[in-house]
Amino acid sequence: MQVILVPVDFSPQSRNASVHAAKLAKTFNYKILLFHAYMLPTPVSEVPYVMVTVDDLQKDNELLIKKEAEYLNSEYSVEVEWLVRIGIPSDEIKALTEERPVELVVMGMKGVGGLDKIIGSTTTNCLRKLKNPVLIIPQDAGFTEYKHITYATDFHNELLTRSYQPLLKIASQYNSAVNIVYIHRESDRSEANEMDWKKNMANILPGIDYSFVKIEDDSVKHGLTEFIESSHTDLLVMLTHRHNFFDRLFNRSQTTAMAYETKVPLLVLHDIAG
């Protein structure tokens, strides 16, 4: 059975992501793997404190995650497995994706929207390290079926069918309308790729209701934000590739300018060849 991996830290944002994962698992008949990674606390002052043992931390975290698993199983009737390990969270998450048949990683986003709030966090580190699709759930985003999907592109990535399988699977399941959005800036020179890209898209999303939307705007953030709000987007999709649109959007130096107050889940696909 395919697995949805849900890293948890027992925060409200984490619970929200778990609920999204449970509803997806029920729809696609997947199993959920709840996972928590912890590290030993490091003293930062000379003030004496009671040393916590690894055994104590392990037991405490196991009690918490077991309670979360029981809640999801009882509330949503999905199969839930749980696991607790000591280690750096993003490293342990990556290791799990290599050990298990992980179809999707679902993670919560802290902060009120604003992708800059997650820079340097476990979520961002996972986006850089994992080859699996990652679904990021904003803390205030309630679950809704993904009837309207926005896929943001700059036409620079290669069209590799297997990279788009998660998008195809979701769009087919929910009978979604997919808007493929390109924010065109005066400085862009992508027209050469645009025609070939559009021609090949029919092979990438067979049977899917999709359309192309070209928006003239000097600000990617502004153009995309405006479109998401006006189109009532339920799911935003991006594809990671070295030096492409996604990397520019999430570049540390561009964070303040580019980050937008997203209120919808963000599905990050990975260029499997890259």
N, C-alpha and C positions, 0 to 999 in steps of 0.2 A: 504493500500500500504506500502511495506517495505521502510525503510528510510536509507539513507546514511548520517550520521552525519559528518559535516565538521567544526571543530573548526577553526576560522580564527582570525588573528591579523592584517590583511590588509598589510602584507609584501609581497614581490615578491614570497617568498617561500610558503606563504599561498595561493596566487593566483594560483601557479602551482599545489598545492594539490587540489584546487577547480576545476581546469580544468580536472584533472584526475578523480575526483569524478563525474563530469558532464558526461564525456564520458562513465564511468561505469554505471551511472544511466540510460543513454539513451539505453545502450546495454541490461540491465537487467530490464528495465521498473520500476525503483525505483524513489522515490522522494528524493530530497536533502533538508537537514535541515542545513542551515548555522547558526553557533552559535559563539557569542563573549561574553566572560566574562571579566569584568574589575574590578579594585579595586581603591579605592580613593587614590590619591597621598599622600604620607607622607613627611612632611618637614624634610630635613636632615641637615639643617643649620639654623643659626639665621637670615639669610637674609630674609626680608619680601617678601612675594609673594601673588599673588591674589588667594584666596581660590576658588576652583572650586566646584560647587555644584553637587550632585548626578543627579539632573534633567538635568543640562548642559551636563554632561558626557553621560547620557543615550541618550539624543537627538543627540549629536554629533556621537555617535557610531551607533545609528539607521540609521542616514543618510548614513554613510559609508557602513554599511552592506546591506542596501536596494539597494544601487548603485551596489554592488557586485552581489546581487541576480538578479537584472534586467539584468546585463551583461550576466550571465550564462543562464538565461531563453531565452534571445534574441539570443545568440550565439549558444546554443546547444539544444534549444527546449526541455528543461526538466522542470519539476515542481520544483519550489524552494520556500521553506518557510524560514523565518529568525527569529532569536530570540536573544535578548541581555539581559544579567543579570549581576547584581553586585555579586561578590564573587570570591573565589579562582578557577581558571579555571579548574583544574583537578577534583575538587569536584563537580563543576557544570556540567561538562561533564558526570561524573559518574551518577549524579542524572538524567540527561536527558536520559541516556541509560536505566534507570529503569522506566522512564515515557513513553517512546515512543518505538515503534517496530523497534529498530535500528539493521539493518542487518550488518552494517560495519561502522567503524569510520576511516576517512581518514584525515591524518595530515601531514603537511610539516616538513621537516628536515632542520635545519639551519646548516650552515657550509658546506665546500666543502667536501662532503662525511664525513668520520670520525665519527663513532658513538659516540666517546667520546665528540663530540661537543654538544650532546643533553643530556648528563648526568645532572640530576638536573632540566631539563626543564619540561614544561607541557607535552611534548610527552612522556618522560620517566616516569613521574608520572602516566600518563594514562595507560601505559603498565603494571604498577604494580597494579593499582586499578581496571581496567576494566575486565570484563569477555567476552566482545565482541571482535571479531577479529578487529585488528587495522592494517591499511595499511599506512606505512610510505613512503612518497615520497621525495627523495633527491631533493635539490633545482634545479639541472640542468637536472633532468630526464624528458625527453619528453615522452608523452604517446605513447605506442605501444601495440598492442594486445599481450597477454601473451601466445605466442606460445611455448616458452621454459621455463619451470619452474624447479627450483632447490629447493628441500626440504632437508634441512640439519637436520640430526638426529644423536643421539648416541645410539639408540636402548634402551634407558632407560625408555622412557615414555610408558604409557599404550596405547593400541590401542582402543580408544573409538570413535566409528563411528561418533557420533554427533560433536566431536571436529574437525573433518576433513571436515565437510560439506562445509565450504567456499572454501576450496581447490578443492573439488570435483565439486562444482558448476562452478567455474572459469575454471577448466580444461575441463569440458564438453562443456561449452559455446564456448571456443576458440579452441577446439580440440587440446589441448596442449599435448606435450610430457613432461613427468615429470621424472626428474632424482632424485632419492632418494640417497643422498650423505652422506657417513659416512667417516669422517676423522679418520683413525686409528693411534693411537700413541702407542709406545712401552709399555707405562704404563697402557694402557686400558685393561680391563678384561670383555669385553662385549659379547664375542663369545657365551656364554650360552643363551643370549637373542636373538641373531641375527637370528637363524634359525626359532624360533617361530614367531618372528616379521615379517620376510619375508613371512612366510606361511600365516599369517593373513592379509597381506596387500591387497590381492586380494579382500577381503570382504570390505575393507575400501575404495578402489578406483575402484569400478566395472566399466568396460568398458573404463577405462583410459589406455592410452599407457604409461607405466612406466617401468623404469629399475633401477637396483641398481648399484651404483658406489662406490667402496671402494678405498680410497686413503691413501697411507702410507705417513704420514707426522707428524713430532713431533710438528708442529705448526698448530693448527686449523685455525688460521687466514690466514696463508700462503696457506695451502692446499685448503681452500674454495675459497679464492680470485683467485687463479690460475684457479680453475675449472670454476668459474663464468665467467671469461674472455674468457677461451678457448671454452666454450660451448655456448657462446652468450646468456646467461641467460637473460630473460625478467623480471622475478619475482623470488625473493628469499623468501622462506617460512620457518618459524621456529615455533615450538610449545613450549609454556611456561609450565613449571612444576617445582615444588619446587626441588631445588638442581640439576636440570638437566643441559644439555649442554647450553641452552639459558642463564640460570642464571649465569653460570660460564663465558660465553662470555661477559655478560654485567655487571659483578661484578665491582664495582668501582675500586678495587685494580688491576683489570686485564685490565682496559680500555685502557691504553696506549699500552700495548702489544697486545691486542686482536682486537682493533678497526681497521677496514680496510676501504679503500676509496671506499665505495659502490657507484655505479652509477645506481643501479637498485632499483625499489621499493621493500620494505620488508613487507611481510604479516606476522603478528604475530597472531598465533592461540593460543587458551587457552585450557588447559586441564580442561574441564568442571567439572570433578570430583574433581579437586584439588583446 
